[in-house]
Amino acid sequence: MSLPLIMGCLWVIAATITAMLPMKQQMVPGMTLLVLAPVLLLWIGLAHGLLWVALGLFAFVSMFRRPLIYFARRVLGLSVEVPAELQK
């Protein structure tokens, strides 16, 4: 197995562990994973081709759909709801 795929597997394990954390403790590791995902997908794509990027992108969007929707709504200037657990 190649290094990009091993790193992808570790990213998935880290994302799973992050999802098990309480909501307030998910922010920093979740944002880190969100930022690292495109770099990792590009690395996998360069090493293995577009099919693996497509599969990885599908998994990424599935796992991070709510944060991606939140950021898309903010960029488009639409109203956003912050979960009650994160409100101060």
Secondary structure by P-SEA (a helix, b strand, c coil): ccaaaaaaaaaaaaaaaaaacccccccaaaaaaaaaaaaaaaaaaacccaaaaaaaaaaaaaaaaaaaaaaaaaaacccccccccccc
